[in-house]
Amino acid sequence: MSNPTPDEIIRIAQQRIGERRATEAVVQIRRERPWRWFFVALFAVLLAALLFWPGAPLEWKMYAVVHGVCAQQHNIFLGELQFPLCARNSGIYLSFLLTTLSLYAMGRGRAGGLPPWSIVATLLLFVAIMAVDGFNSLFVDLGQPHLYPPDNLLRTLTGMGMGIAIAVILHIVLVKTLRKDVDDLQPVLTNWWELLGIVGLNVLVLAAIYGNLSFMFWPLALLAFFGITGVLYLVALLLTSLVMGYEGAVTDLRQLARPAVVAIVPTLLILGSMSWLRFWLEGMGLVL
């Protein structure tokens, strides 16, 4: 039997390393299984509490949960019901959630590369446009000179551009921080058609809101609600995972079951304490 060549030795070593990593991932996934069930059960309890807790309509309960982290001024209505978030934040967090779901639907779960620079520049332009519209609205509220009369349609539209940018940035941060098998050569967005598809999806949502399609209230209100709470939760998950030693260690999302459970605690604490504080300040007449 001939001795293996250097290339064959390298190939065999790489194969064995890959097999060992796959085995380690399977073992960790099995170890995390009780935590996955705990996460599912806890999420189900929280969702049931939101949906069925007596004494207030669902839209008000969603409004109350995010009351401390959302301005909730310049609110929008669909039919006879008020969104739990204001016009701008509705645009931001609806778009964030829709964009994030779109990225995973396109198979970009491991993608860690920046989009082409023209798309990056467009995303930065989205951020700048929302900043201009936001300051313009602020100047109106303060009775100061401003560029143009603001309205809720512009607030939601510019917020949607910001939501796309946040989704792309947060995805890259999470993937490059936590994943072991991040694909740095795969851009999160590859071409203009992908970005235009996401923009088109947002335009359809915008048309549903301002076309007053009342039957779309609950799907869109829930998406906006879970968008804003989801951003807060993902930041908590990132920090929790880093503290618990998951940096650069994840090859399967199921491996994050334990930090996913733990991250619910600071998320609830922040939402609850901020909401209570704002209601208290309003009750004291210190804020409007």
BADOZA-129136 format. One record per residue (C-alpha): residue in three letters; y, x, z. Coordinates in steps of 0.1 Angstrom, whole numbers, plus 5000, padded with zeros to 4 digits. Layout:
REM BADOZA-129136
{resn=ALA c2=Y c1=X c3=Z}
...
REM end
This chain:
REM BADOZA-129136
{resn=MET c2=5000 c1=5000 c3=5000}
{resn=SER c2=5034 c1=5014 c3=4990}
{resn=ASN c2=5062 c1=5018 c3=5015}
{resn=PRO c2=5089 c1=4992 c3=5012}
{resn=THR c2=5122 c1=5002 c3=4995}
{resn=PRO c2=5154 c1=5002 c3=5014}
{resn=ASP c2=5165 c1=4970 c3=4997}
{resn=GLU c2=5133 c1=4953 c3=5008}
{resn=ILE c2=5137 c1=4965 c3=5044}
{resn=ILE c2=5173 c1=4950 c3=5044}
{resn=ARG c2=5160 c1=4918 c3=5029}
{resn=ILE c2=5132 c1=4915 c3=5055}
{resn=ALA c2=5156 c1=4923 c3=5083}
{resn=GLN c2=5181 c1=4897 c3=5071}
{resn=GLN c2=5153 c1=4871 c3=5068}
{resn=ARG c2=5141 c1=4878 c3=5103}
{resn=ILE c2=5176 c1=4876 c3=5117}
{resn=GLY c2=5181 c1=4843 c3=5100}
{resn=GLU c2=5148 c1=4829 c3=5113}
{resn=ARG c2=5157 c1=4840 c3=5148}
{resn=ARG c2=5191 c1=4824 c3=5146}
{resn=ALA c2=5176 c1=4792 c3=5133}
{resn=THR c2=5151 c1=4792 c3=5162}
{resn=GLU c2=5179 c1=4798 c3=5187}
{resn=ALA c2=5199 c1=4769 c3=5173}
{resn=VAL c2=5169 c1=4745 c3=5175}
{resn=VAL c2=5163 c1=4755 c3=5211}
{resn=GLN c2=5199 c1=4750 c3=5220}
{resn=ILE c2=5200 c1=4716 c3=5202}
{resn=ARG c2=5170 c1=4705 c3=5222}
{resn=ARG c2=5186 c1=4717 c3=5254}
{resn=GLU c2=5217 c1=4697 c3=5247}
{resn=ARG c2=5197 c1=4665 c3=5240}
{resn=PRO c2=5204 c1=4649 c3=5274}
{resn=TRP c2=5240 c1=4656 c3=5270}
{resn=ARG c2=5241 c1=4638 c3=5237}
{resn=TRP c2=5226 c1=4607 c3=5252}
{resn=PHE c2=5251 c1=4610 c3=5281}
{resn=PHE c2=5280 c1=4613 c3=5255}
{resn=VAL c2=5268 c1=4582 c3=5236}
{resn=ALA c2=5264 c1=4562 c3=5268}
{resn=LEU c2=5298 c1=4572 c3=5281}
{resn=PHE c2=5315 c1=4565 c3=5248}
{resn=ALA c2=5298 c1=4531 c3=5247}
{resn=VAL c2=5310 c1=4523 c3=5282}
{resn=LEU c2=5346 c1=4533 c3=5274}
{resn=LEU c2=5345 c1=4513 c3=5242}
{resn=ALA c2=5331 c1=4483 c3=5259}
{resn=ALA c2=5358 c1=4485 c3=5286}
{resn=LEU c2=5385 c1=4487 c3=5259}
{resn=LEU c2=5371 c1=4457 c3=5240}
{resn=PHE c2=5360 c1=4434 c3=5268}
{resn=TRP c2=5381 c1=4442 c3=5299}
{resn=PRO c2=5396 c1=4408 c3=5308}
{resn=GLY c2=5432 c1=4399 c3=5314}
{resn=ALA c2=5449 c1=4412 c3=5283}
{resn=PRO c2=5445 c1=4411 c3=5245}
{resn=LEU c2=5430 c1=4440 c3=5228}
{resn=GLU c2=5461 c1=4451 c3=5210}
{resn=TRP c2=5480 c1=4453 c3=5243}
{resn=LYS c2=5452 c1=4473 c3=5259}
{resn=MET c2=5454 c1=4498 c3=5230}
{resn=TYR c2=5492 c1=4499 c3=5233}
{resn=ALA c2=5489 c1=4506 c3=5271}
{resn=VAL c2=5463 c1=4534 c3=5267}
{resn=VAL c2=5486 c1=4554 c3=5244}
{resn=HIS c2=5519 c1=4543 c3=5260}
{resn=GLY c2=5525 c1=4578 c3=5275}
{resn=VAL c2=5518 c1=4598 c3=5244}
{resn=CYS c2=5535 c1=4576 c3=5217}
{resn=ALA c2=5572 c1=4567 c3=5215}
{resn=GLN c2=5562 c1=4531 c3=5204}
{resn=GLN c2=5597 c1=4524 c3=5190}
{resn=HIS c2=5603 c1=4510 c3=5155}
{resn=ASN c2=5570 c1=4492 c3=5158}
{resn=ILE c2=5553 c1=4475 c3=5128}
{resn=PHE c2=5536 c1=4442 c3=5126}
{resn=LEU c2=5508 c1=4430 c3=5104}
{resn=GLY c2=5506 c1=4393 c3=5104}
{resn=GLU c2=5516 c1=4382 c3=5139}
{resn=LEU c2=5502 c1=4412 c3=5156}
{resn=GLN c2=5520 c1=4445 c3=5166}
{resn=PHE c2=5504 c1=4478 c3=5160}
{resn=PRO c2=5496 c1=4499 c3=5192}
{resn=LEU c2=5515 c1=4528 c3=5177}
{resn=CYS c2=5551 c1=4530 c3=5162}
{resn=ALA c2=5556 c1=4532 c3=5125}
{resn=ARG c2=5557 c1=4570 c3=5122}
{resn=ASN c2=5528 c1=4576 c3=5146}
{resn=SER c2=5507 c1=4549 c3=5128}
{resn=GLY c2=5512 c1=4569 c3=5096}
{resn=ILE c2=5504 c1=4602 c3=5112}
{resn=TYR c2=5472 c1=4593 c3=5130}
{resn=LEU c2=5459 c1=4568 c3=5104}
{resn=SER c2=5463 c1=4596 c3=5079}
{resn=PHE c2=5448 c1=4622 c3=5102}
{resn=LEU c2=5416 c1=4603 c3=5107}
{resn=LEU c2=5412 c1=4593 c3=5071}
{resn=THR c2=5418 c1=4629 c3=5060}
{resn=THR c2=5393 c1=4643 c3=5085}
{resn=LEU c2=5367 c1=4618 c3=5074}
{resn=SER c2=5374 c1=4626 c3=5038}
{resn=LEU c2=5369 c1=4663 c3=5044}
{resn=TYR c2=5335 c1=4658 c3=5059}
{resn=ALA c2=5326 c1=4633 c3=5032}
{resn=MET c2=5334 c1=4661 c3=5007}
{resn=GLY c2=5310 c1=4684 c3=5025}
{resn=ARG c2=5337 c1=4707 c3=5040}
{resn=GLY c2=5322 c1=4707 c3=5076}
{resn=ARG c2=5319 c1=4746 c3=5075}
{resn=ALA c2=5349 c1=4753 c3=5052}
{resn=GLY c2=5372 c1=4778 c3=5068}
{resn=GLY c2=5393 c1=4789 c3=5038}
{resn=LEU c2=5429 c1=4780 c3=5031}
{resn=PRO c2=5436 c1=4757 c3=5001}
{resn=PRO c2=5453 c1=4772 c3=4971}
{resn=TRP c2=5488 c1=4784 c3=4979}
{resn=SER c2=5503 c1=4756 c3=4958}
{resn=ILE c2=5485 c1=4730 c3=4980}
{resn=VAL c2=5495 c1=4749 c3=5012}
{resn=ALA c2=5531 c1=4748 c3=5001}
{resn=THR c2=5528 c1=4710 c3=4994}
{resn=LEU c2=5514 c1=4705 c3=5029}
{resn=LEU c2=5543 c1=4724 c3=5044}
{resn=LEU c2=5566 c1=4703 c3=5023}
{resn=PHE c2=5550 c1=4672 c3=5038}
{resn=VAL c2=5558 c1=4685 c3=5073}
{resn=ALA c2=5594 c1=4694 c3=5063}
{resn=ILE c2=5600 c1=4659 c3=5048}
{resn=MET c2=5588 c1=4642 c3=5080}
{resn=ALA c2=5610 c1=4665 c3=5101}
{resn=VAL c2=5641 c1=4655 c3=5080}
{resn=ASP c2=5633 c1=4618 c3=5082}
{resn=GLY c2=5626 c1=4621 c3=5119}
{resn=PHE c2=5659 c1=4638 c3=5127}
{resn=ASN c2=5677 c1=4614 c3=5105}
{resn=SER c2=5662 c1=4585 c3=5125}
{resn=LEU c2=5670 c1=4602 c3=5157}
{resn=PHE c2=5707 c1=4606 c3=5147}
{resn=VAL c2=5708 c1=4569 c3=5139}
{resn=ASP c2=5694 c1=4561 c3=5173}
{resn=LEU c2=5720 c1=4583 c3=5190}
{resn=GLY c2=5748 c1=4568 c3=5169}
{resn=GLN c2=5755 c1=4601 c3=5151}
{resn=PRO c2=5762 c1=4607 c3=5114}
{resn=HIS c2=5731 c1=4605 c3=5093}
{resn=LEU c2=5720 c1=4610 c3=5057}
{resn=TYR c2=5706 c1=4575 c3=5049}
{resn=PRO c2=5696 c1=4543 c3=5067}
{resn=PRO c2=5660 c1=4548 c3=5080}
{resn=ASP c2=5633 c1=4521 c3=5078}
{resn=ASN c2=5597 c1=4517 c3=5089}
{resn=LEU c2=5583 c1=4522 c3=5054}
{resn=LEU c2=5598 c1=4557 c3=5052}
{resn=ARG c2=5587 c1=4565 c3=5088}
{resn=THR c2=5551 c1=4555 c3=5080}
{resn=LEU c2=5551 c1=4573 c3=5046}
{resn=THR c2=5564 c1=4606 c3=5058}
{resn=GLY c2=5541 c1=4603 c3=5089}
{resn=MET c2=5512 c1=4601 c3=5065}
{resn=GLY c2=5521 c1=4634 c3=5049}
{resn=MET c2=5523 c1=4650 c3=5083}
{resn=GLY c2=5489 c1=4635 c3=5092}
{resn=ILE c2=5472 c1=4651 c3=5061}
{resn=ALA c2=5487 c1=4685 c3=5071}
{resn=ILE c2=5476 c1=4681 c3=5108}
{resn=ALA c2=5440 c1=4672 c3=5097}
{resn=VAL c2=5437 c1=4703 c3=5075}
{resn=ILE c2=5452 c1=4727 c3=5101}
{resn=LEU c2=5431 c1=4713 c3=5130}
{resn=HIS c2=5400 c1=4714 c3=5109}
{resn=ILE c2=5405 c1=4751 c3=5101}
{resn=VAL c2=5413 c1=4760 c3=5137}
{resn=LEU c2=5382 c1=4742 c3=5150}
{resn=VAL c2=5358 c1=4756 c3=5124}
{resn=LYS c2=5371 c1=4792 c3=5126}
{resn=THR c2=5371 c1=4792 c3=5164}
{resn=LEU c2=5338 c1=4775 c3=5172}
{resn=ARG c2=5314 c1=4779 c3=5142}
{resn=LYS c2=5291 c1=4809 c3=5138}
{resn=ASP c2=5283 c1=4799 c3=5101}
{resn=VAL c2=5319 c1=4793 c3=5090}
{resn=ASP c2=5323 c1=4796 c3=5052}
{resn=ASP c2=5355 c1=4816 c3=5048}
{resn=LEU c2=5351 c1=4815 c3=5010}
{resn=GLN c2=5352 c1=4777 c3=5008}
{resn=PRO c2=5387 c1=4762 c3=5009}
{resn=VAL c2=5392 c1=4731 c3=5029}
{resn=LEU c2=5408 c1=4716 c3=4998}
{resn=THR c2=5398 c1=4731 c3=4965}
{resn=ASN c2=5420 c1=4715 c3=4940}
{resn=TRP c2=5448 c1=4690 c3=4934}
{resn=TRP c2=5424 c1=4662 c3=4926}
{resn=GLU c2=5410 c1=4663 c3=4962}
{resn=LEU c2=5445 c1=4662 c3=4977}
{resn=LEU c2=5456 c1=4634 c3=4953}
{resn=GLY c2=5425 c1=4614 c3=4963}
{resn=ILE c2=5434 c1=4617 c3=5000}
{resn=VAL c2=5471 c1=4608 c3=4992}
{resn=GLY c2=5458 c1=4578 c3=4971}
{resn=LEU c2=5437 c1=4566 c3=5001}
{resn=ASN c2=5468 c1=4568 c3=5023}
{resn=VAL c2=5489 c1=4549 c3=4997}
{resn=LEU c2=5463 c1=4521 c3=4997}
{resn=VAL c2=5466 c1=4519 c3=5035}
{resn=LEU c2=5504 c1=4519 c3=5032}
{resn=ALA c2=5502 c1=4490 c3=5007}
{resn=ALA c2=5480 c1=4470 c3=5030}
{resn=ILE c2=5504 c1=4474 c3=5059}
{resn=TYR c2=5536 c1=4466 c3=5041}
{resn=GLY c2=5520 c1=4441 c3=5018}
{resn=ASN c2=5513 c1=4422 c3=5051}
{resn=LEU c2=5476 c1=4419 c3=5045}
{resn=SER c2=5469 c1=4404 c3=5079}
{resn=PHE c2=5431 c1=4407 c3=5077}
{resn=MET c2=5435 c1=4445 c3=5077}
{resn=PHE c2=5452 c1=4446 c3=5111}
{resn=TRP c2=5422 c1=4453 c3=5132}
{resn=PRO c2=5406 c1=4480 c3=5110}
{resn=LEU c2=5439 c1=4498 c3=5106}
{resn=ALA c2=5450 c1=4493 c3=5143}
{resn=LEU c2=5417 c1=4508 c3=5155}
{resn=LEU c2=5419 c1=4537 c3=5131}
{resn=ALA c2=5454 c1=4545 c3=5143}
{resn=PHE c2=5444 c1=4542 c3=5179}
{resn=PHE c2=5413 c1=4564 c3=5175}
{resn=GLY c2=5434 c1=4588 c3=5154}
{resn=ILE c2=5459 c1=4596 c3=5182}
{resn=THR c2=5433 c1=4596 c3=5209}
{resn=GLY c2=5410 c1=4617 c3=5186}
{resn=VAL c2=5436 c1=4644 c3=5182}
{resn=LEU c2=5441 c1=4647 c3=5219}
{resn=TYR c2=5403 c1=4647 c3=5224}
{resn=LEU c2=5397 c1=4674 c3=5198}
{resn=VAL c2=5422 c1=4697 c3=5214}
{resn=ALA c2=5405 c1=4691 c3=5247}
{resn=LEU c2=5372 c1=4698 c3=5231}
{resn=LEU c2=5384 c1=4730 c3=5216}
{resn=LEU c2=5397 c1=4743 c3=5250}
{resn=THR c2=5367 c1=4731 c3=5269}
{resn=SER c2=5343 c1=4748 c3=5244}
{resn=LEU c2=5362 c1=4781 c3=5247}
{resn=VAL c2=5360 c1=4780 c3=5285}
{resn=MET c2=5323 c1=4772 c3=5284}
{resn=GLY c2=5315 c1=4801 c3=5260}
{resn=TYR c2=5310 c1=4783 c3=5227}
{resn=GLU c2=5334 c1=4805 c3=5207}
{resn=GLY c2=5317 c1=4815 c3=5174}
{resn=ALA c2=5284 c1=4801 c3=5185}
{resn=VAL c2=5280 c1=4767 c3=5168}
{resn=THR c2=5258 c1=4761 c3=5137}
{resn=ASP c2=5252 c1=4724 c3=5144}
{resn=LEU c2=5276 c1=4699 c3=5158}
{resn=ARG c2=5249 c1=4687 c3=5181}
{resn=GLN c2=5252 c1=4719 c3=5200}
{resn=LEU c2=5286 c1=4707 c3=5213}
{resn=ALA c2=5272 c1=4678 c3=5232}
{resn=ARG c2=5278 c1=4693 c3=5267}
{resn=PRO c2=5315 c1=4703 c3=5261}
{resn=ALA c2=5319 c1=4670 c3=5242}
{resn=VAL c2=5311 c1=4652 c3=5274}
{resn=VAL c2=5332 c1=4674 c3=5296}
{resn=ALA c2=5362 c1=4671 c3=5273}
{resn=ILE c2=5363 c1=4633 c3=5278}
{resn=VAL c2=5375 c1=4640 c3=5314}
{resn=PRO c2=5408 c1=4658 c3=5306}
{resn=THR c2=5414 c1=4634 c3=5277}
{resn=LEU c2=5412 c1=4604 c3=5300}
{resn=LEU c2=5433 c1=4621 c3=5327}
{resn=ILE c2=5461 c1=4629 c3=5303}
{resn=LEU c2=5461 c1=4594 c3=5287}
{resn=GLY c2=5459 c1=4577 c3=5320}
{resn=SER c2=5485 c1=4597 c3=5339}
{resn=MET c2=5510 c1=4598 c3=5311}
{resn=SER c2=5507 c1=4560 c3=5306}
{resn=TRP c2=5510 c1=4553 c3=5343}
{resn=LEU c2=5541 c1=4576 c3=5345}
{resn=ARG c2=5559 c1=4559 c3=5316}
{resn=PHE c2=5552 c1=4524 c3=5329}
{resn=TRP c2=5564 c1=4535 c3=5363}
{resn=LEU c2=5596 c1=4550 c3=5349}
{resn=GLU c2=5602 c1=4518 c3=5329}
{resn=GLY c2=5596 c1=4497 c3=5359}
{resn=MET c2=5622 c1=4517 c3=5378}
{resn=GLY c2=5646 c1=4513 c3=5350}
{resn=LEU c2=5648 c1=4551 c3=5344}
{resn=VAL c2=5637 c1=4549 c3=5308}
{resn=LEU c2=5638 c1=4521 c3=5282}
REM end
